[in-house]
């Protein structure tokens, strides 16, 4: 192998191009195909929900599109192969330009339900999950059928009553916060809660406990050179705007937003993606600035505790691309979360700086961030709206599904294939059966020195137009311990469940 590498170097071939990547493209045999025409005026994917909707232990895929048939439901048959089961699923009446998805069990029956948003030419709808993986439309009866434009959506128990509530971003405002009435219906309390943002063009939203008080706070990304917003959850369905005090009042055309413990401190950091180029309008940066618009890069903020965030320096914070969704997960199991950002690499503004396609950032040894997309085998470049990281083949590492607006979905298999990981599934009580808002902390106790491996948060709806599985995935580093200490803290009861001597390479289910 060393001899071959030397020959390749002598031939002028970069080493990263010689070696097999961490990911391999398995799209061709996956069955994840939509309409033949995915070009302009065709069927264009724009949102994704990934979950085990039929309870067989495999993550299924639901795609929303601009253009008919508006929705595709793929059942995971195992071995990274999928079957289109849309017909007869109960989802066929979804129409319009589908832009967002979020899964949760809103009625406490233990079965996942699904809210899907539509930007125009249709309605946003709530689908109740049935035991066999099909759905029933309960939108009108529940009081959440929307005919006004909507983008992203997310679930969280905002009032601490143990039942998931629903937040919906409306780009033409005001945003909506539907309180779960615990009888199958909802009431919009956004104005009373202080989270309407009627004067903003909201695109993305994410819940997470940024101050450690056990309540999910809310971040909303706003477009058109407007400031985004961070709201502290005060309890009982009330929020306080803490954007300025937190240091997050940057004016930008923000799109996606993700909370994650990036630096393994036990606190949720924040990544915000931007698309400053007015959705592909061909203006230069100088022209946009003259029009009083901002042209800002993606930005990662470190949570410094005490309600303060600090921008993190790095190459990823200098690129002014047409970014959309972002994933923060440990894709190589080195114990350090990686960042993957989807970019409009084909149809966007020809003046956009450093376009270059989707970007993967990793931090070897916990030091400087490095761009590693091609070195890891992620070569696909397209108009990528959103992406999902999920263990589609149940081998322990996270695979990548890219949802591209003008082309077919792309599925990458993660070839890490080691046992340096843990997956944690949380089951809560009462209405919050899937543990929304639960905090998972993992420690390495070797040599009598307790070291925090990382913290994960169970949330539904994040990034941009994406819903990923309600599980926690933890990479353990290149020299994992033989056992770990696992703690799950539940949001309503504040009860903590601790497991000692947890071995790596397994999926653990924790019941409240």
C-alpha positions as CSV (number, residue, x, y, z in Angstrom):
1,X,0.0,0.0,0.0
2,X,2.9,2.4,0.9
3,X,4.5,1.6,-2.5
4,X,1.3,2.4,-4.4
5,X,0.9,5.7,-2.5
6,X,4.5,6.7,-3.3
7,X,3.9,6.0,-7.0
8,X,0.7,8.1,-6.9
9,X,2.5,11.0,-5.3
10,X,5.2,10.8,-7.9
11,X,2.5,10.9,-10.5
12,X,1.2,14.1,-8.9
13,X,-2.1,12.6,-7.6
14,X,-3.1,14.0,-4.2
15,X,-3.1,11.3,-1.4
16,X,-6.8,12.2,-0.6
17,X,-7.8,11.2,-4.1
18,X,-6.0,7.9,-3.9
19,X,-7.5,6.5,-0.8
20,X,-11.0,5.2,-0.4
21,X,-13.2,7.7,1.4
22,X,-15.1,7.3,4.6
23,X,-18.4,7.4,2.6
24,X,-19.5,5.5,-0.5
25,X,-22.4,6.5,-2.8
26,X,-25.0,3.7,-2.7
27,X,-27.8,5.8,-4.4
28,X,-28.0,3.6,-7.5
29,X,-29.2,0.6,-5.7
30,X,-31.1,2.3,-2.9
31,X,-34.5,2.7,-4.6
32,X,-34.7,6.3,-3.4
33,X,-35.9,7.7,-6.8
34,X,-38.5,10.3,-7.5
35,X,-40.0,11.6,-10.7
36,X,-37.9,11.5,-13.9
37,X,-38.0,15.3,-14.3
38,X,-36.3,17.0,-11.4
39,X,-35.3,20.1,-13.4
40,X,-36.9,23.5,-13.5
41,X,-40.7,23.1,-13.6
42,X,-40.4,19.4,-12.6
43,X,-40.6,17.6,-9.2
44,X,-38.1,19.2,-6.8
45,X,-37.4,17.7,-3.4
46,X,-37.3,20.3,-0.6
47,X,-37.8,18.6,2.8
48,X,-37.2,15.3,4.6
49,X,-38.4,13.4,7.6
50,X,-36.4,10.3,8.7
51,X,-37.8,8.0,11.3
52,X,-38.8,4.4,12.0
53,X,-42.5,5.0,11.2
54,X,-43.6,1.4,11.1
55,X,-41.7,0.1,14.2
56,X,-39.5,-2.4,12.4
57,X,-36.3,-1.0,13.7
58,X,-35.2,0.6,10.4
59,X,-35.3,4.4,9.5
60,X,-37.7,5.2,6.8
61,X,-37.7,8.3,4.6
62,X,-40.5,10.8,3.7
63,X,-39.6,13.5,1.1
64,X,-41.7,16.6,0.3
65,X,-41.4,18.2,-3.1
66,X,-42.3,21.3,-5.1
67,X,-44.3,19.8,-8.0
68,X,-46.5,16.7,-8.2
69,X,-46.9,14.3,-6.5
70,X,-45.7,16.5,-3.7
71,X,-44.8,13.6,-1.3
72,X,-42.8,10.3,-1.4
73,X,-42.8,7.8,1.4
74,X,-40.1,5.2,1.3
75,X,-40.0,2.1,3.6
76,X,-36.6,0.9,4.6
77,X,-36.3,-2.8,3.6
78,X,-32.8,-3.2,5.1
79,X,-29.4,-3.4,3.4
80,X,-29.8,0.3,2.4
81,X,-32.7,-0.5,0.0
82,X,-36.0,1.3,0.0
83,X,-39.5,0.8,-1.4
84,X,-41.9,3.5,-2.4
85,X,-45.1,2.9,-0.3
86,X,-46.7,6.3,-0.8
87,X,-49.9,4.9,-2.3
88,X,-52.2,3.8,0.5
89,X,-50.1,5.4,3.2
90,X,-52.6,8.1,4.0
91,X,-50.2,10.9,3.0
92,X,-51.4,11.2,-0.6
93,X,-53.6,14.3,0.1
94,X,-50.6,16.4,1.0
95,X,-50.3,19.1,-1.7
96,X,-48.4,22.2,-2.5
97,X,-44.7,23.1,-2.2
98,X,-43.6,21.1,0.7
99,X,-41.0,22.8,2.8
100,X,-40.8,21.4,6.3
101,X,-41.4,18.3,8.4
102,X,-41.2,17.3,12.1
103,X,-42.1,14.0,13.8
104,X,-43.4,13.6,17.3
105,X,-46.0,11.6,19.2
106,X,-48.5,14.4,19.9
107,X,-51.3,12.2,21.4
108,X,-49.2,10.0,23.7
109,X,-50.2,6.7,22.1
110,X,-46.5,5.7,21.5
111,X,-46.8,6.0,17.7
112,X,-45.0,8.8,15.8
113,X,-47.1,11.5,14.2
114,X,-46.0,14.0,11.5
115,X,-46.5,17.6,10.7
116,X,-45.7,18.7,7.2
117,X,-45.6,22.4,6.0
118,X,-46.5,23.8,2.6
119,X,-45.2,27.1,1.3
120,X,-47.9,27.7,-1.3
121,X,-50.5,25.9,-3.5
122,X,-51.5,23.6,-0.7
123,X,-52.0,23.4,3.1
124,X,-49.7,22.4,6.0
125,X,-51.1,19.3,7.7
126,X,-50.9,17.1,10.7
127,X,-50.9,13.3,10.2
128,X,-51.6,10.9,13.0
129,X,-49.5,7.8,12.9
130,X,-51.2,4.4,12.8
131,X,-49.7,1.2,14.2
132,X,-48.9,-0.2,10.7
133,X,-46.8,2.7,9.5
134,X,-49.7,4.5,7.7
135,X,-51.2,7.9,8.6
136,X,-54.5,9.6,9.1
137,X,-55.0,13.3,8.3
138,X,-56.3,15.0,11.5
139,X,-55.4,18.6,10.6
140,X,-58.8,20.2,10.6
141,X,-60.0,18.5,13.7
142,X,-56.8,19.3,15.5
143,X,-57.0,23.0,14.5
144,X,-53.6,23.1,12.8
145,X,-54.6,23.1,9.1
146,X,-52.8,26.1,7.6
147,X,-53.4,27.7,4.2
148,X,-50.9,30.5,4.8
149,X,-47.3,30.0,3.7
150,X,-45.1,28.0,6.1
151,X,-41.5,26.8,6.1
152,X,-39.8,24.9,8.9
153,X,-41.5,23.4,12.0
154,X,-40.4,21.8,15.3
155,X,-42.0,20.1,18.3
156,X,-41.2,20.7,22.0
157,X,-43.0,20.6,25.3
158,X,-42.8,24.3,25.8
159,X,-45.1,24.6,28.8
160,X,-43.9,21.6,30.8
161,X,-47.1,19.7,30.9
162,X,-45.6,16.6,29.4
163,X,-47.2,16.9,25.9
164,X,-45.4,18.1,22.7
165,X,-46.4,21.5,21.3
166,X,-45.7,22.7,17.8
167,X,-43.9,25.8,16.4
168,X,-44.3,26.8,12.8
169,X,-42.2,29.3,10.9
170,X,-44.3,31.5,8.6
171,X,-42.1,33.6,6.2
172,X,-44.9,36.1,5.7
173,X,-45.5,36.1,9.5
174,X,-46.6,35.9,12.2
175,X,-45.1,32.6,13.3
176,X,-47.3,30.1,15.2
177,X,-47.0,28.2,18.5
178,X,-49.6,25.6,18.9
179,X,-50.1,24.5,22.5
180,X,-51.2,20.9,22.8
181,X,-54.6,20.8,24.6
182,X,-54.1,17.1,25.4
183,X,-57.4,16.1,23.8
184,X,-56.2,15.9,20.1
185,X,-56.6,19.7,19.5
186,X,-54.2,22.7,19.6
187,X,-54.5,26.4,20.4
188,X,-52.2,29.0,18.9
189,X,-50.5,30.9,21.8
190,X,-47.6,32.5,19.9
191,X,-48.7,36.1,20.7
192,X,-49.1,35.5,24.4
193,X,-45.9,33.5,24.5
194,X,-44.0,36.3,22.8
195,X,-42.7,34.3,19.8
196,X,-44.7,35.6,16.9
197,X,-42.0,37.6,15.2
198,X,-44.6,39.1,13.0
199,X,-42.1,41.6,11.4
200,X,-39.6,38.9,10.4
201,X,-39.2,36.6,7.5
202,X,-38.6,33.3,9.4
203,X,-37.2,30.2,7.8
204,X,-35.7,27.9,10.4
205,X,-36.3,27.0,14.0
206,X,-34.8,24.7,16.7
207,X,-35.5,24.0,20.3
208,X,-32.8,23.3,22.9
209,X,-32.0,24.0,26.6
210,X,-29.2,26.5,26.2
211,X,-29.1,27.6,29.9
212,X,-29.4,24.2,31.6
213,X,-32.6,25.0,33.5
214,X,-34.4,21.9,32.1
215,X,-36.7,23.9,29.7
216,X,-36.3,24.0,25.9
217,X,-35.4,27.5,24.6
218,X,-36.1,28.5,21.0
219,X,-34.0,29.9,18.2
220,X,-35.5,31.2,15.0
221,X,-33.4,32.0,11.9
222,X,-34.7,35.0,9.9
223,X,-34.0,35.9,6.3
224,X,-33.8,39.1,4.3
225,X,-30.9,40.7,6.3
226,X,-32.9,40.6,9.5
227,X,-31.7,39.6,12.9
228,X,-32.5,36.1,14.1
229,X,-34.0,35.5,17.6
230,X,-33.2,33.5,20.7
231,X,-36.0,33.1,23.2
232,X,-35.5,31.9,26.8
233,X,-38.3,29.6,28.0
234,X,-39.6,31.0,31.2
235,X,-42.0,28.2,31.8
236,X,-45.8,27.9,31.5
237,X,-45.6,28.7,27.8
238,X,-43.9,32.1,28.2
239,X,-40.7,33.2,26.5
240,X,-38.3,36.2,26.8
241,X,-36.3,37.5,23.9
242,X,-32.6,37.3,24.9
243,X,-31.1,37.8,21.5
244,X,-29.2,40.9,22.2
245,X,-28.0,39.9,25.6
246,X,-26.8,36.5,24.2
247,X,-24.7,38.2,21.5
248,X,-26.8,36.8,18.6
249,X,-28.2,40.0,17.1
250,X,-26.2,39.8,13.8
251,X,-28.2,41.0,10.8
252,X,-28.0,38.3,8.1
253,X,-30.1,36.3,5.7
254,X,-30.1,33.2,8.0
255,X,-31.6,29.9,6.9
256,X,-30.7,26.9,9.0
257,X,-30.0,26.6,12.7
258,X,-28.7,23.7,14.8
259,X,-28.0,23.3,18.6
260,X,-25.3,20.8,19.5
261,X,-22.6,20.3,22.1
262,X,-19.8,20.9,19.5
263,X,-16.9,21.3,22.1
264,X,-18.0,18.6,24.6
265,X,-18.5,21.1,27.4
266,X,-22.1,19.9,28.3
267,X,-23.6,23.1,26.8
268,X,-25.5,23.5,23.5
269,X,-23.6,25.6,21.0
270,X,-25.3,27.1,17.9
271,X,-24.6,27.0,14.2
272,X,-26.4,29.4,11.9
273,X,-26.3,29.1,8.1
274,X,-26.8,31.9,5.7
275,X,-27.9,32.5,2.1
276,X,-27.2,36.2,1.5
277,X,-27.8,36.1,-2.2
278,X,-31.6,36.6,-2.2
279,X,-32.4,33.0,-3.4
280,X,-30.3,33.1,-6.5
281,X,-30.9,36.7,-7.7
282,X,-27.8,37.7,-9.7
283,X,-26.4,40.6,-7.6
284,X,-22.8,41.2,-6.6
285,X,-21.9,41.7,-3.0
286,X,-21.4,45.4,-3.7
287,X,-24.8,45.7,-5.2
288,X,-26.5,43.9,-2.3
289,X,-24.8,46.1,0.2
290,X,-25.9,49.2,-1.7
291,X,-29.5,47.8,-1.4
292,X,-29.0,47.8,2.4
293,X,-28.7,44.0,2.5
294,X,-26.1,42.1,4.4
295,X,-23.8,39.5,2.9
296,X,-22.7,37.3,5.9
297,X,-21.1,33.9,6.2
298,X,-22.2,30.9,8.2
299,X,-21.3,31.3,11.8
300,X,-20.7,28.9,14.7
301,X,-21.3,30.3,18.2
302,X,-19.8,28.8,21.3
303,X,-22.1,28.7,24.4
304,X,-20.1,30.4,27.1
305,X,-22.8,29.7,29.8
306,X,-24.6,32.5,31.6
307,X,-26.7,33.2,28.5
308,X,-23.7,34.3,26.4
309,X,-22.5,33.1,23.0
310,X,-19.2,33.9,21.2
311,X,-18.5,33.5,17.5
312,X,-15.9,30.8,16.7
313,X,-13.1,31.6,14.3
314,X,-12.5,29.1,11.5
315,X,-12.5,28.8,7.7
316,X,-16.2,27.8,7.7
317,X,-17.0,31.3,9.1
318,X,-15.5,33.0,6.1
319,X,-17.4,31.4,3.2
320,X,-20.3,33.4,1.8
321,X,-22.1,30.5,0.1
322,X,-25.7,29.8,-0.5
323,X,-26.1,27.6,2.5
324,X,-29.2,25.8,3.8
325,X,-29.2,22.9,6.2
326,X,-26.5,21.8,8.5
327,X,-25.7,18.6,10.5
328,X,-23.6,18.4,13.6
329,X,-22.8,14.8,14.4
330,X,-19.7,12.7,15.0
331,X,-19.5,11.0,11.7
332,X,-16.0,9.3,12.2
333,X,-16.4,8.3,15.8
334,X,-13.3,10.2,17.0
335,X,-15.3,11.7,19.8
336,X,-15.6,15.2,18.2
337,X,-18.7,16.4,16.4
338,X,-18.3,17.2,12.7
339,X,-20.2,19.8,10.7
340,X,-21.8,19.2,7.3
341,X,-23.4,22.1,5.5
342,X,-25.6,21.8,2.4
343,X,-25.0,24.4,-0.3
344,X,-26.9,25.5,-3.4
345,X,-24.0,24.7,-5.7
346,X,-25.7,24.7,-9.1
347,X,-28.5,27.1,-9.5
348,X,-27.5,30.0,-7.3
349,X,-26.0,33.4,-7.7
350,X,-23.0,33.4,-10.0
351,X,-21.4,36.0,-7.9
352,X,-21.5,34.0,-4.6
353,X,-18.1,33.8,-3.0
354,X,-16.4,30.3,-2.6
355,X,-19.5,28.4,-3.7
356,X,-17.8,25.0,-4.3
357,X,-20.6,22.8,-3.1
358,X,-21.5,21.0,0.1
359,X,-18.9,21.2,2.8
360,X,-17.9,18.8,5.6
361,X,-15.8,20.2,8.4
362,X,-13.9,18.1,10.9
363,X,-11.6,18.9,13.8
364,X,-8.8,16.3,14.1
365,X,-7.4,16.1,17.6
366,X,-9.8,18.9,18.7
367,X,-7.6,21.5,17.1
368,X,-8.2,23.5,13.9
369,X,-11.2,22.9,11.7
370,X,-10.4,21.2,8.3
371,X,-12.6,20.9,5.2
372,X,-12.8,17.1,4.4
373,X,-15.7,16.6,2.0
374,X,-13.8,15.0,-0.9
375,X,-11.2,13.3,1.3
376,X,-14.1,11.5,3.0
377,X,-15.7,10.5,-0.3
378,X,-18.6,13.0,-0.4
379,X,-18.2,14.2,-3.9
380,X,-21.8,15.1,-4.8
381,X,-22.5,18.7,-5.6
382,X,-26.0,19.9,-6.4
383,X,-28.6,22.3,-5.2
384,X,-28.8,20.6,-1.8
385,X,-31.6,21.9,0.3
386,X,-31.3,19.6,3.3
387,X,-29.6,16.5,4.5
388,X,-30.2,13.9,7.2
389,X,-27.7,11.8,9.2
390,X,-29.1,8.5,10.3
391,X,-28.0,4.9,10.8
392,X,-30.0,3.5,7.9
393,X,-28.3,0.1,7.9
394,X,-28.1,-0.3,11.7
395,X,-24.3,-0.8,11.7
396,X,-23.6,1.9,14.3
397,X,-22.3,4.8,12.2
398,X,-24.4,7.6,10.6
399,X,-25.1,7.5,6.9
400,X,-25.9,10.7,4.9
401,X,-29.0,11.4,2.8
402,X,-28.7,14.5,0.6
403,X,-32.0,16.1,-0.6
404,X,-31.3,18.0,-3.8
405,X,-33.8,20.4,-5.3
406,X,-32.9,19.8,-9.0
407,X,-31.7,16.2,-8.9
408,X,-32.4,12.8,-7.3
409,X,-31.6,12.1,-3.6
410,X,-28.1,10.9,-2.9
411,X,-27.5,8.3,-0.2
412,X,-24.0,7.8,1.2
413,X,-23.1,4.8,3.3
414,X,-20.7,5.5,6.2
415,X,-17.8,3.0,6.0
416,X,-16.4,3.7,9.5
417,X,-17.6,0.3,10.7
418,X,-16.2,0.2,14.2
419,X,-17.6,-0.2,17.7
420,X,-16.6,3.2,18.9
421,X,-20.2,4.5,19.4
422,X,-23.3,4.4,21.5
423,X,-26.9,5.0,20.4
424,X,-29.5,6.1,23.0
425,X,-33.2,5.9,22.6
426,X,-35.3,7.6,25.3
427,X,-38.9,6.8,26.2
428,X,-40.7,9.3,28.4
429,X,-43.9,9.2,30.3
430,X,-47.4,10.5,29.7
431,X,-47.7,12.5,26.4
432,X,-44.0,12.8,25.8
433,X,-43.4,9.2,24.9
434,X,-40.3,9.9,22.7
435,X,-38.5,12.0,25.3
436,X,-38.4,15.4,23.6
437,X,-36.2,17.7,25.5
438,X,-34.3,14.9,27.2
439,X,-30.6,15.5,27.9
440,X,-28.2,12.6,27.4
441,X,-24.7,12.9,29.0
442,X,-21.9,10.4,28.6
443,X,-18.8,10.1,30.8
444,X,-15.6,8.1,30.5
445,X,-14.6,7.0,34.0
446,X,-11.3,5.2,33.2
447,X,-8.3,5.7,35.5
448,X,-10.5,7.2,38.2
449,X,-10.8,10.4,36.2
450,X,-14.3,11.3,35.0
451,X,-14.3,12.9,31.6
452,X,-17.3,14.2,29.8
453,X,-17.5,12.5,26.4
454,X,-20.4,14.7,25.2
455,X,-24.0,15.8,25.7
456,X,-26.8,15.2,23.3
457,X,-30.3,16.6,23.2
458,X,-33.5,14.9,21.9
459,X,-35.3,17.4,19.5
460,X,-37.7,17.2,16.6
461,X,-37.1,19.5,13.7
462,X,-33.8,21.3,13.3
463,X,-31.4,22.6,10.6
464,X,-33.6,23.6,7.8
465,X,-36.7,21.7,6.6
466,X,-35.5,18.5,8.2
467,X,-36.6,16.0,10.8
468,X,-34.0,13.4,11.9
469,X,-34.5,10.4,14.2
470,X,-35.3,11.0,17.8
471,X,-32.2,9.3,19.1
472,X,-28.8,10.3,20.4
473,X,-25.6,9.1,18.7
474,X,-22.3,9.4,20.4
475,X,-18.8,8.8,19.0
476,X,-16.4,7.5,21.6
477,X,-12.9,8.3,20.1
478,X,-10.2,6.1,18.7
479,X,-9.4,4.4,22.1
480,X,-12.8,3.8,23.7
481,X,-13.2,2.7,27.3
482,X,-14.6,-0.7,28.2
483,X,-17.5,1.0,30.1
484,X,-19.1,4.4,30.4
485,X,-21.4,6.3,32.7
486,X,-24.7,7.3,31.0
487,X,-27.1,9.8,32.4
488,X,-30.5,10.8,30.9
489,X,-32.3,13.8,32.4
490,X,-36.0,14.1,31.6
491,X,-37.4,17.6,31.1
492,X,-40.7,17.6,32.9
493,X,-40.1,15.4,36.0
494,X,-36.4,16.5,36.1
495,X,-35.7,12.9,36.9
496,X,-32.3,11.5,36.1
497,X,-31.6,7.9,35.2
498,X,-28.0,6.7,35.4
499,X,-26.5,3.6,33.9
500,X,-23.0,2.5,35.0
501,X,-20.5,0.2,33.2
502,X,-22.1,0.8,29.7
503,X,-20.2,-1.0,27.0
504,X,-19.6,0.6,23.6
505,X,-21.0,-0.5,20.3
506,X,-24.7,-0.9,21.3
507,X,-28.1,0.8,21.2
508,X,-29.5,1.4,24.6
509,X,-33.2,2.2,25.5
510,X,-33.8,4.2,28.6
511,X,-37.3,4.3,30.0
512,X,-38.4,7.1,32.4
